[in-house]
Amino acid sequence: MAHAVISGVLEQLRSILQTDQVNLLAGVPNESEKLEDTLVLIQAVVEDAEEKQVNNAVVKAWLERLTRILYDADDVLDVWNTRILSSQIQLLDAPISGEVWSGLFSQFSCLNERLDRIVKNKALLPNLSERQSREEPPRSTSSFVDDSEIYGRVDDIYSIVSMLLSETSHQDSHVPLISIVGTGGFGKTTLVQLILKDKEVTKNFEKLMWVCVSKPFDLERVAKSIIKKATGDVPSTVDWEDLHECLSESVRGKKFLLVLDDVWTYDRQIWGKLKVSLDGGAQGSRIIITTRDENIAEKMGSTYIHRLGQLSDEECWSFFKHIALREIQDDREKFEEIGKEIALKCKGVPLAVKIIASLMRRKRSVVEWEDVLASNIWEEISKDEPEFLPSLLLSYYALPSRLKRCFSYCAIFQEDAEIDKDDLVKLWMAQGFLSYDSSKDLEKTGTNYFNDLAMRSLFQDFKKDSEGNVIRWKMHDLVHDFARHLTKKESSIFMENDKEVGNIRLRHFGVPNDVEDQANDVEDTSAHLKLIIICQMTCLRVLDLCDSYFEELPDEVERLLHLRLLDLSDNRKMEKLPETVCNLFNLQTLKLNWCRSLKKLPKGIGKLRNLRHLELEGTYKLSCFPRGLERLSCLRTLRRVVLDRDGGKGCQIGELKLLDHIQGELIIEGLGQMADSIEAVLKKKDKLRSLVLRFSEERQDADGEEEMRKRIESVLDGLQPHTNLAMLKIERYKGNRFPLWMSSINTYLPNLVKLELNWCNQCSELPALGRLQNLEHLELWGLGSVKRIGCEFYGLGSTDGRSTGGEDSVQSVVVFPKLHTLQIYYMKQCEEWHLPFRRGVEIFPKLRTLTVHDLKLQMLPPGLGKLNSLEELNLGGLNLFQIDDNVTLSAQEVAVFPVLKKLTLSQIKLPIRRDEEGGEGFIMPCLQVLEIRGCPKLKVVPHYLFSPALRSLKISKCPQLTGPCLPPLLEELELCFNTGFLSKSILPLLISGIGSPDHNENDYPNLHSFSIKWSEESSLPQGFNQLTAIQSLIFWSCEFLDFTPEDLKHLPMLQELKIFQCPILEERCRKRESWTTNSHIPKIVLNLKDFIPE
């Protein structure tokens, strides 16, 4: 790693030598040139020394002394660079005084003397040869090996799956435990991951849960992780009795498969507590553990222990060939001959095969392959560290020097931690691993480095976003241990527990995220003192105080001159930052995410010239930004900015002008009548992907109202984004028209994927959006002045909703070609909506979800039922709903709403028209879910809404309803509030006549779930005793409801009874009144807690 440190020191040194101030100082140029020459000389042999240190203690000690000197040199040079930057910021490029530079000559001399001794000592070492740099040209691809295939484990998978699916019952009511035991790198975790993807396994278990245990076995953390996997919620309690209750409840009655991965230790008391909490799972539940120690598996009471062996020679070769030879065509036989011998040296360890194969994949000559095969490392790996794989060491030594530091730095993370890729890149950048030149695209460089290491199989378990980009990842514990080994002598790199707190050479200080006790410790009375101590660690590059709850950051933070990343996220108390933060001139990343009490930023923030990432997510109390943003020309991340619209001392819109590197999302709040919006030059910000323009409420002035609107319109005119923008949201805009650049939005924003127009109350016409070729999601909220949706909305050039007979009517046109979601809310003046169905026009070909609420429509647009892709329709607040009058149903016609699966009707003010023309089977034939809410005048649900495919029916607040017929295949029925006659009797639902003529009115074998919520009735509805197949029964907030357990005796299949806020039933439960007769119910939940009948 010394080679990489030398590269960084040389970069800083050469940067300083280019400044006039240094060259004017007597003697300094000569000393600095000598320093450069010495470093170049050492750099030539240091790579050879790094390889020979494996089995030569003298070389290893020499490298350790060299590395300490190099870090000191890096600190000295960084101070000088900071002095230069400070003078430029504070004194406007005035020359630095001689007093400031008085120690420069002596510092150079001291470094040269120490390095001279290092060079002399080199003569006492074994011959060190010069090596040509391994620096490789950047690869054009960002792909990497992420194989999900597994070799040689077919029999293992079959055996374990068989044990999971076997019908053996619990012994002594315990959930069976299956242990997978094997040496590190044998693929235990990968094996279980594949097992959890098996179709039979996923089908057999109600819940699949995965928790990484690692070391130590933290009972509280593991229990909370299981609860989160089971319920989605994390309890805040730390008391074990409460946790035990939550954990038991989360799995009780559920058939689950829980994986406890990477178990290192066994504590009888801890395991006993956890196991008792898990034993309430349904019969058939299973627990899998993976461990290296068979003794642990035995002590934990394993029902079955599966010993994972090494791969056979043939399996190793197949795995190796799959990765290493996939791109080699020429001389393939020669490569295969060498490759088979390399695969043999992996000794059946899958991880070793994967890593060495990933290395060989990059080597394209036979000579390079022969060199790896002949390497002494296979046999001469240090006897002190026998657990390290030779292939891992070979892969590390093959890394270019720039990647060695990046890899070893990953030792700072907790074992088995899931790591955010972008956070890792920012950490590399803070340590100077990517470059010290702030003008470069360091983030792109870091992403390339990450991809390179991932291609070498040094990273794994990747999680990706919707576009296939890696967002999170992990390290195998053997690889992580190796990284720790590389840095164990470099205490100046990172903190290890609390022992390093006093080390002023520390470069990374952080509180582990998963250790709550340590995080909360900064909350006590000595918090300020502890922070002052931290501020004495003047070599820090990274200070991570995330999840710490101090009220004030001390002024002494300005001592951390080298600091490049400061993370204060999730601080609930801090209301402001000290002004001295603005003296951290090297700061690149400032994280203030979810600092919920933060009210303002320091006034001098403009002095942070090197700031690249200002993270402000969740800072809702931050109401104004200071001036000075315009000087942060390196800024890449600025998720949110709040403008001072009154022209005061706060941030102005024009300050965004020079921020051309802004990327990702930007929210601009406080937009108003400012006249200089065009100065923001948003159309030049080509890396911006998401833009939110949030206007503030303007003071009402009747005399100048028209003038105010014109000024607001000019503001939005000046905020035209770049054509690369993918998401745009405009809120509370008070202009009468949308901007000129939205009139041809398909030209100005051709890459737009999502568009939201919210509460733009004064705009009377919609922009032409139909020709946006990439638009997938469209939301229109509160456009109160729009009266019609016509052809102009679709970009067809007509002002009415019908064909003009012009060019558009004969040419083939696709309107909204990719739109899958359309939401229209609160357009209460909109009386007309036309769909341009005509020759040559295809409309909404991919629309899946449509929501229409609170429009003044008399009917839905003619032809809506013709859409062949619509799967979900939500209608509310409409005066009338009816099927298109222009549709005549017959045997020759296609169905209306042919693929609709879910229909929600709410607050329909007039009765739904019942179609009397027959052909009901052609209306919504695929409808599976029907919800009807808040329809006060609805009396009968039309038959055509009851598709034969209907599975779920939910009715709420329909007081005049007399009842429809219950579809025969219904699986779920929910009645909420007043549902008219149905609140008292569900007999109308049970009338025969639907489906086949011989349908039995008492036979509803699929109706498994029945719920009554917020009912004021005092008894169960009539006809309830005819529903005999119910498995889940829920009564929620029924104040007067009363029944006895005898009323449930007709439910032999009942698995779960839930009662919540039903006081009469609660009283019966507390008295244990006859509940023993219902011991056949496996699970009774009272007010969200388990109730166990006596």
CORFENCOR-V85154 format. One record per helix or strand of 2 or more residues. SS is the DSSP state (helix for helix, strand for strand). FROM is the first residue (numbers start at 1). LEN is the number of residues. If there is no record, write none. Layout:
ss={SS/SS}
from={FROM/FROM}
len={LEN/LEN}
This chain:
ss={helix/helix/helix/helix/helix/helix/strand/helix/helix/strand/helix/helix/strand/helix/strand/helix/strand/helix/helix/helix/helix/helix/helix/helix/helix/strand/helix/helix/strand/strand/helix/strand/helix/helix/strand/helix/strand/helix/strand/helix/strand/helix/strand/strand/helix/strand/helix/helix/strand/helix/strand/helix/helix/strand/strand/strand/helix/strand/strand/strand/strand/strand/helix/strand/strand/helix/strand/helix/strand/strand/helix/helix/strand/helix/strand/helix/strand/helix/helix/strand/strand}
from={2/20/28/57/104/154/176/188/199/207/219/240/256/268/286/294/304/313/332/350/366/377/383/390/401/419/421/442/460/470/477/508/516/527/542/555/565/579/589/605/613/629/637/640/653/664/677/682/688/702/727/740/745/754/777/788/807/813/821/832/841/849/864/872/902/920/929/943/952/972/980/987/1009/1024/1032/1045/1056/1063/1075/1083/1089}
len={16/4/28/34/19/12/6/8/6/8/13/12/8/11/6/6/4/12/13/11/9/4/3/8/12/2/10/14/5/5/11/3/6/8/3/5/3/5/3/3/3/3/2/3/4/8/4/3/8/16/5/4/4/5/5/2/3/3/7/2/3/7/3/5/5/3/5/3/5/5/4/4/5/3/5/4/5/8/4/4/2}
